Amino acid sequence: MTNNKLTIEDFTIIKVVGKGSYGKVLLVKKNDDDKIYAMKVLKKKNMIKRNQVEHIKTERKVLELINHPFIISLKYAFQTPEKLYLVMDYCPGGELFFHIQRVERFNEEA
């Protein structure tokens, strides 16, 4: 991660790739280098209302510290008074949890 102050204006939104109870995930392009990322946008009031502030802080810290080829890492994080933005590598295909729920058990090939 870099320490430069980023804002939402540093990215071009391509499309929404997911929505949840806290916010949404956007496919974005960083304007200065044209790299594609997934941007998780979380509404602070929803996190507070659902008592998830510590959970989100932990998620951010883990994503920032992780360095593994099979786990997405945090590239940038910034916030406004209303929202928290987590910018990560874009990995198409969805979350592993979604696929596990759908099939219950992977076969050996999967």
N, C-alpha and C positions, 0 to 999 in steps of 0.2 A: 504494500500500500504506500501511497505517497502522502505527504503532508500538505500538498497544495490544496487550497480551498476551492472545492468544486461546488457547483450548483446544478440544478436541473437544466439550466440553459447551456451547460457544457455537453449535453446529450441531445440527440434527435430521436424521438420516439418512433419506432417502426410499427409496432402493434402490441396489443395486450395478449400475453400468452397464458395467463392464469389469473383467477380471482379467488379471494378467500374472505374470511370474516374480518381480518385485520386490515386488508388492503389488496394490492394486486401485484402481479409480476409483469414487467414490460420487456419487450425486446427493444434494445436501444443501440444507437451507434454513437461512439464518442467522437465529438466534432473535430478534435485536433489530430486524430490518428486514424479515423474511420474503422476502428475495431468494434466488433459486435459484442455486447454484453447482455446479461439478464439483470434487470433492475427491480429489486423488491421494494415496493413503496408501502410503508406501514403507517397507518393513522394512529398518532399518539393517544388520542382520546379513546379509541377502541382498545388499545393495549392496557391503558389505565383502568377502563371500565371492566375489563375481563381479568384484571389482576395478573397480567402477563409481563410486566416491566422487567422483572429479574430474568425471566425466561428469554426475552428478546436480547437483553444485555449479554447473557451467556451465549446465545446463538451467535451474536456479533463477534464476541471474543474468540470463540472456537473457530469460526470461519476465518478470522484474521490470522490465527496462529497455525492453522492446519497447512501441511505441505505434503500432499499425497496424490498420486496420479489418478485415483478413483474417487476422490472427494473434491467437490467444488470449493474454491477458496475465494475469500473476499478480496476484491481489487480496490474498491473505494467505498467510503461511507461518509455521508453528510446528512444534515438535517435542517429543517425549517421549524418555526414554532409549532406547526401542525403535523408535520410528517417526518419520518425517518426513512432514509434511502440507503439500501445496501446494494452495491453493484458487484456482480460476480461473473465469472466465466459463463457463457451461454452453452448449455449442453442440451440439445434437443432430445426429446423422448420422454420427458416428464420425470417425476420423482420415483425413486425405487419403491417407496411406501405405496404409491398408487398401484404399481404393477403387482406387488405382493398381495394387496387386497383383492385385486381382480382375479388372480389365478390361484391364490392360497399357497401354492407350492410350485417352485420351479423344477423342471426336469433337469437332468444332468447337463444337457446341451445349453439350456438357457443360463 
